[in-house]
Structures are given as C-alpha cells and as structure tokens.
Amino acid sequence: MRRVPITISISPKIAREYEELARQQAKNRSQLFLDMFQLYKEQALEKEFCKLQRYGSNLAKKRGIITEKDVERLVFKIY
C-alpha cells in the first residue's frame, strides 16, 4: 500500500501527550493516528446512523406507525 506523508501543527503539550500515548500503546505515531482516525470515522458514522434513526422514528410517529404490528401491516400490505 502506498503511503502519503501529511504534516499537521499541534502545540508542544499535545505533541508530548501524543508521543506518550503512542509509547503507552506500543505504536508508532503513524499507527496511532490511523487508529484514532478509524475510531473517529466509526463514531461519525454511528452519529449519522442515530440521526437517521431519529428522523425515521419521528416520521413514523407522525404517520401513526407506533408498534411493530403497524410496521408489519405496512410491510406486508398488498397493493
């Protein structure tokens, strides 16, 4: 896999904390960043999923779909 170097600027305090965290986790800085980035992406996707779930739930309530029976009735309704 081809790698692309990136540069970021952080305060000296954060840099020290980052180095210490990498050391504690027995990872190099790149691997720690990749792990942190992956976790951030997962959390962002989960947040988006919850947002869509709330939207769907609110829309269902507005249309009178409250119970699983209501959902089944709509799913299996023959047009």
N, C-alpha and C positions, 0 to 999 in steps of 0.2 A: 504494500500500500504506500502510495506516495504521500509524503508529509509536506505541509506548508507552514513555515515558521510565521508566527504572529508576535507582535510586540504590544504590550499594554503598559500603562503607567499606573502605579499604585504607590501609596505612601510607604515610607520606610517601615512604619509599625505593621502595616498589613503585610508587607513583604516578609518581615520576620515571622509573623504568625503563619503565613503561608508555608514558609520553609519548615517551620516547626511541625506543622500539621503533616506535611509531606514526609518528614522524618518519622513521626509517630505512626503513620500509616504504612511505612516502609515502601513508599512510592517515590518515583521521581516527579519533578514539577509537572511535566507533560501529562503523565498518567493521572496525577491528582486533578489537573484541570479537566481532562477528558471525563473522569468520573463525576466531577462536580457539574460539568456541562450536561452530561447524560441525566443526572438527577434533576437538574433544573428543567430539562425538556420534559421529563416524565411528570413533574409537578405541574408544568404549564398545560400539558395535555389533560391531566386529571382535572385541573381547574376549568378548562374549556368543556370537558365532558359534564361536569357538575352544572355548569352554566346552561348547557343544552338540556340537561335533565330537568332543571328547574323550569326552563321555558316550556318544555313539553308537558310537565306536570301542571303548570298554571293554565296552559291552553286546554288540556283535558278537563280540568275543573270547570273552566268557563263553558265547556260544551257538555257538561253534566256527566263526564266519564269519571266516576269515583272509585268503583270497585273493580276487581278482576273480572267479575261477571259482565260488567259494562264493556270491558276490553274484549272479552271473548265474543260477546254479542256483535261487536263491530268487526272483529276479525273474521268470524265465520258467517257473517251476514251474506246472503246470496242476493245479488242484484238482478 
